[in-house]
Amino acid sequence: MKNLKKGIALAMAASLAVCTLAGCGSTAESGNSNTGSQSTSASSGKVYYLNFKPEQGDAWKKLAETYTKETGVEVTVETAASGTYESKLKAEMAKDNAPTLFQVNGPVELASWTDYCYDLKSTDLYSNLKSDDFALIENDQVKGIAYVIETYGIIYNKTLLNDYIATDGAVIKSIDEINNFETLKNVVEDIQSKKADLGIQGAFTSAGMDSSSDWRFKTHLANLPIYYEYKDKNINAAETMDGTYLDNYRAIWDLYLNNSTCDPKMISGKTGDDATSEFCLGEAVFYQNGTWAYQDCIDAGMTDEDLGMLPIYIGVEGEEEQGLCTGSENYWCVNNKASEADIQATLDFLKWVITSDAGRDSLANEMGFVTPFTTFDDGYQADNALIKASNEYIASGKTPVSWNFSTIPSEKWKNDLGSALLIYAQEGQGDEQWADVEKAFVEGWKKEYAAAKADTANKEAAANDGETADNAEKTAE
C-alpha cells in the first residue's frame, strides 16, 4: 500500500492535483447514499453519454433506448472513433449541450478533467463498488469510477495452433508449453515457415499503425517494459524511465513484424479492422488484443472452442509465472458543469445500469464486461472464452500484469513513440532507427512529465494571483 500511494503521488506530481487510486479500503456504506436515487428532478433532466468504446457503441444505444422507454428520460449516446476520444471530448465539452457522462483512462488523464468531475462519493454507483481500488479519488472526492475490468494478451486460434502442432517437426506438443518468449518465438517462426502448408497468411495478424490499431503497440505493448521496470523498482509510477526492458520490447515488436500477414513496410496502411478480419477468417494464428474483441470474433463466426489467450512474453526472467494484462482504463465521470437536473438524471441512469436486469444483462452478456460492482454477483457475470482464459491463469497462481499505461505522461508521448515504432518498421528495423524509439520512450517520458509539472505550476500561480487580486478588491471595498 505504501508503494501504491508513493507511486500515484509520483504520477500526479505532473498533474493538476494529487489523485490517488486509494487501495485496499472498502467503499462507502450503502446507507450514506442520498444522491443517485430515482428522483423527481430526473424527469426534467437528460443524459448525454460520450462513449469511449466503439465496439460497444450499438449496445449502449440500445440500452439507452430501453431506459428512455421505461422512464421517459432522454438518453443520448455518442461514440468517438477509435483513437479520437480525447479530441472528441474536448470538442464536445466546449458546446452548450456538453456530455453529462464521460470517461478518463486513469489518474494522469483525470488531471485534465478534474475540474469537470462531480463528486460521486454519495452516490449509489460508489456505494455498490467492490473496492476503492476501482475509484479515482482526489482530495477525498470520488472523481471517477471504473465500470469494466478488462484483460489483454495474445489471442490465438486453437484450431490453427493445434493444426500446427500436428505438423512434422512442430517445436511443441501442447499449447501449454508456450510459457516464455523463447518458446513463443520458436513456435511463431516455425508457423511462419509453414504458412503455405497451414493455409494461412502469417503467424500474426498485421501490426497496423493507423489510429484504429496503433494503440495496441504504443500503449498496450509498451505497458510490458513499463510494468517490469516499475516492478524492479517496487513503484507504481515514475517521472523518469531508464528503459531497462526496451531490448525486450524490440524483440517482441520484431516478432510481430517479421512473422505476420504483411510486409513490415505496409503497416502504416493497416487498420484494426484488418487485423480482426485476418484473425477471424483464419488467415493468422495470433492476434494481440483483449477481452473486448470477443464479440467481434463471435459475430464473425468463431466459437468459444476456437479461442484462447496467451500472456505477452517479452523474455524477462521468471516470466513463466506471468499472467495476462488485467486492469481498467475506463472510468465514468459525471460532468459537474451540467445542470442539477441533468446531473441527477445521469446518476439515476447509472444506478439503473448497474442494478436493473436490463442494464446488468447488457453489460455482462451483450457487451461482455467484467464489472467491479457488487450488484453483478448474483448471476450477471460475463462468460466467454477469453475471460475464462484470464480466470484460468489467475486460478493457476500466475501473476497478472497490471495496467501501468495510465501513468504515461501524455498522448504526445504515445504518438511520438508510435511514430518511432512505425519508422523503425518501415526503414528496415536497424539499430539507428531503434535508437529513436528508445529516445522517444526515455527522453520523451521525462520531457512530457516536466512539461506537465510546469503547466501545473503555471496554473497554480495563476490561481494564486487571482485569489490575491480578489482579496485586494475585497479589502478595498
N, C-alpha and C positions, 0 to 999 in steps of 0.2 A: 504494500500500500504506500509506503514511504516513497518507493521508486516511482509509482504511478503519479503521485502528486508532484514529485520533483520533475518528472518528465513533462507533464502537462504544463507546469509552470514555465519550463523552458520553451515549450512550443508557443505559449501565449505571450512570452516576452516580446514577440514580434507582432502582437495583435493589439487591438484597441483596449482590451481588458483581460484580466486573468480569468480564464474559463477552465473549469475542471470537469473531468469526467469522474465524478465522485464515486469511488469504487467500494463494493462490498457492503454498502449500507442498505437498509431497507427503505422503501419508498414511503411516502406519506400514508397515514392510515386512511381508509376509505371514508371514515366518518367526518373528515375535515373538508369534504368537498361541498362547496356552496356555489360553485360555478361549473358550467358544463352540463348541467341537468336540463331536461326539457323545460322551456320557459316560454311565457307569452311573448317575450321580446323577439324570439326567434322567428315568429310569424311575419315580422316586418323586416327581417334581415335576409341576406342572401349569402351564398358561398361561392367563391371563385378559387379553385384549386389549380395551381400551376404544377403539373406532374413532371417528375424528373425521368421516369422510366418509360421509354417509348413502347417497349414490349407489353406493357400493361395498360396502355392508353385506352384501348377499346373497352377493356374490362372496367376501368374507372368510370367511363362514360355510362356504361350500362348500369353500374351500381348507383351513380348519381341519379339516373332516371328513375330507378326503383325508389330511392329516398324521396324524390320530388312527388311521385305518385302517392307515396304513403303519408307524407307530411304537408305537401303543398309548398315546401320551401325550395326556392330556385337554387340549383347547384350547377355551376359551370365548370367543366374540366377542360383545360388546355394542356397539351403535351409538347414539351420542347423537343426538337430534333436532337438526335444523339450528338453529344459534344457541344451543344449550344446553350445549355441550361443557364449558365451564369449570365451570358449576354441577353438572353431572353428575359430573365428575371429582372435585370437592370432596366430593360426597356419597359416591361410591364409595370414595375413599381413606380415609374415616372408618370404613369397615366392616372387619370381621375378614378377609373374603375380598376384599381390595383388588386392583385391576388390577396385574398384573405387567408389563404393557406399556401405555404411554400416550403422549400426544403433547403437544408445546408448539408454538406458532407462530413462535417466534423468541426472541431474547435477552431481551426485556422480560418475556414470559410465563415464560421459564425461571427468572427470578429468584424467582417464586412457588413453584417446584417444585424448585429446585436441590438442596435437602437430601434429595430423594427419588430423585435420579438416580444410577444406578450408572455408574461409570467404564467406558466402552466402548472404551478405548484398546487393550486387549489382546484384542480380540475379532475373530472372522472378519468380522463386519459392517464394522468400521472398516478392516481390512486390505484389504478389497475396494472401499473408497470411492475414487472417482477423484481427489478433491481435498479438502483441508481447507476449501475454500470451502463445502462442504456439511455441515460439522460445527459444532456449538456447543461451544466449548472454553472452559473456565473453570479458571484456576489449573492449567493443563496437564492437566486431566481432560476427557475427551470425554463431555459430558453428554447430547448429543443428536445424532442423525444423520438428515439428510433422506433420505426414501425416494422422493420424487417431485418432479420439476421440472415446473411447470405454466405455462400461458400463458393470458391472457385478453385480451379486446378486444371489438369489436362483431361478433358473429356475424351473417352475413346469408344470406338465401335467394337463391342465384344465379338461380334460375328467375324469381322475382318481380322481382328487380332488373333482370334482362335484359328482362322484360316492360315494366317502366317505361321503360327506355332506348329501347324501340321505340315509345313513345308520341310523339305530335306535341309538339314544344317541349321535350322532355327536355333538362335542362341539361348532361348528359354523353352521350358516345357510347360510353364504355367504363368499366367498373368501375375500371380502373387510374387514371382521372382523379381519383378520390377520395383525395387525399393531404394534405388540410389541413381545418381546421374550416370555413372559408368554403364550400368545395365541398360538404362533408358537409351543412352546414346548408341550402344551396340545394337539394340533392337531396332531403333529408328533407322539407322544406317543400313541394316540388313533388309528391312522392309523396303527402303527406297531402292535398293539394288534389285529387288524382286517385284517392283511395282507392276511391270508388264504381266508377269505371271499371276499376280493377285488381282489384276483388273482394276487398278487404282491409278490416280494421277500423281500421288505423293503420299509420304508418311503423314505429314502435317498439312492442314489447310493453309491457304495463303495468309501471310502475315501483313494484312492490309494496313496501310498507314494513312488512309484518309480519316476524316474526323469521326466517322462511324465505327472505326476499328482501332485507331492508334492508341486509344486509352488502355487497350489490353496489354500494351507493351511499355508505354511511357509512364504508366501508373501502376497497373496490376502486376506486371512482371517486375517493374522497378521496386515493388514492395519487398521482394525477396532479399536483395542486398541491403535495403534499409533495415528490415527485420533482423537479419543476422548481425549487423553492426550494433543495433540497439541491444540485442541480446548479449553480445560480448561485453558491452559497457553497462549492462543492467539498468538501462534507461528506457523511456518511452517516447522521447522526443529530443531534438538537438538543434542548436543554431548553426552548427558546422558538421560536416561529414568528412570522414577520412577516405571513404571509397574502398574500404578493406575488401569488399567482395565484388568489385567491378570486373575482375577477371572471370569470376563465376557467372556474372550477368552476361558477359560477352560469350561465354561458352554455350549458354542456353539459347541466346539470340542467334548465334551461328547455327545451332542445331535446327532451329525453326527455319532459318533462311535457306539452308543448304539441302533440306530434305522435305520440300513442300511441293505443292501443286504448280508453282510458278517460279520463274527465274527471279532472284532477289532484286534485280533491276526494275521489275514490273510492279513492285508492291505499292508504289505511290498511287496507282490507279485502282487498287483492290479495296473492296469495301467489307463492312461487317456482314452484309447480306451475301457477298461472295463466299466468305468463309463458312457461313451457316449452310448455304446451298451445297458447297463441296462436301461438307461433312454428312449432311442428311441424304445426299444422293449416293453416298458410298464411294466418293472419289478420294477420300483421305481417311486415315485411321484415327488420327489425333487432332484435337481442336481445343486450344486454350480458351476457356470461358467458364461460366459459373452456373449455379442452380437456376438462375433466371432464364437460361437458354433452353430449359427443359421443354416448355410448351412449344417452342418453335420446332424442336426435334419431333415431338409427338404429332404436331399438326402436319409435318412433312411426311408422316407415315412410319416413323420409327416407333419402337415399343420399349418398355422398360427392360426387356430382355436384351435389347441391343446396346444399352447404355451403361457405362461405368466411368469412374473418375479417379485419376491418379494425382498425388501431390506434384507440385512443380519442383523437381530436383535440380539443384544447380552445382552439386559437387562439394558440399560442405561436410566436414567431418561429423559423423553421427546423424546424418540426415535420414538414415533408415528408421529413426524414431519420429520423423516429421510427419505431421498430418496435412490436411488441406488448409487453405487460407480461409479463415472464417471471421466475419465481423459485420460491420454496417457502415455505410456512408449515406444513409437515408434517414434524416431527422426531420420530422414535421415541426414547423414553426408557424405560429399564428401571427398575422400582421397587426401589431398594436396601433397602427395608424388608421385602421379601418374604423367604421362607426361602431358604436357599442352594440347596435342590433346585429351588424354583420359578424362581429367577434362572437357574440352569443350563438348566432346561427351556426358558425363554423365549429364551435366547441360542441354544440349539440349533434352536429353531423359526425364529428369524430367519435363521440360517445356511441352513437348508433352503429358506426362502422365496426367498432371493437366489441359490441355487446349483442347486436341483433343477429338472428340466424342468417339473414341475407348478407350482412356485412362480413361476418366471420366465414361463411361458406365461400364468398367471393375471394377474400384474401387468402384463405388456406387452400382451397381447391381449384379455383379458377386462375388466380394469379400465382399460386404455388409458393406463397410466402411462409417462412418460419417466423413467427411473431414473438415479441418479448412480453406479451400481456397474459395475465392470469386467466382472462376470460376465454382463452382458446384451449385451455387444458381439458375441457370436457368434450372431446371428440372432434375438435376443429384443428387438426394437425395435418399440414401438407404431407402427402405421401407419394413420393416419386423416387425413381432410381438414383438420381443424383443426390438427393437429401439422404437417402438410405446409405449411400457410399460414404457421405460425411459422418453419419452416425456410427457406421461400422469402424471407421478409423478412430473415432473417439472411444468407442467401446473397447477397442483393442489396446488402448493405452497410448496411442500416438498423440503427440503434442500439436494442437492446431497452430498454424501460423497466424499471428494477429494482423489486423489491417492497420498498418502504420502509415499508409499513404495519406491519411487525413492530416498528418503533420507536415506534409510537403508545403513549402512556404508560399507558393503562388501557382496560378495557372501558367504564368510565363515560364516558370521552371519546367513544368511538364512539356510545354510547347517547344522550348529550346532543346530539351532532351530528345523529344520526338523527332525534331528536325535533324539532330546529330545522328540519331539511330538510322534515319532514312538515308542520309548522305553516306553513312558507313556502308549500308547495304548496296546502294547504287554505284559506289565508286570502288568496289572490289574488296571490301572488308579488310583493309590494310591497317597497320599499326598507327599510321599517321591519322587516319580517319577515326580510329578508336580513341586516340588521344583527345580528339574534340568531344567525344561522348563523355570521357572522364572529366573534361573541363566543364562541360555543361552540368554534369552531376555534382561535382565537388565545389568548384568555384561559383557556379550558378546558385547553389544552395546557400552559400554564405552571403552572396550578394543580395539575394532576394530577402533573406531574413534581415539583413542590415537595412535594406530599403523599407521594409515593413516597420522596423523599430523606429526609423527616422520619421516615417509618416505618423506613427503613433505619438511620438514626442511633439511633432508639429501640431497635431490636433489637440493634444493636452495643453500645449502652450496657448493655442488659440482660445480654448475653452476657459483657461485661467484668465487670459486677457479680457475676455467677455465678462467673466464674473467680476473682475476688478472694476471694469467700466460700469457695470450695473450698480455695484456698491458705491462707487463715487457719485453716481447720479442720485442714488437714494440719499446719500449724505448731504448732497447739495440741496435736495428738496427739504 
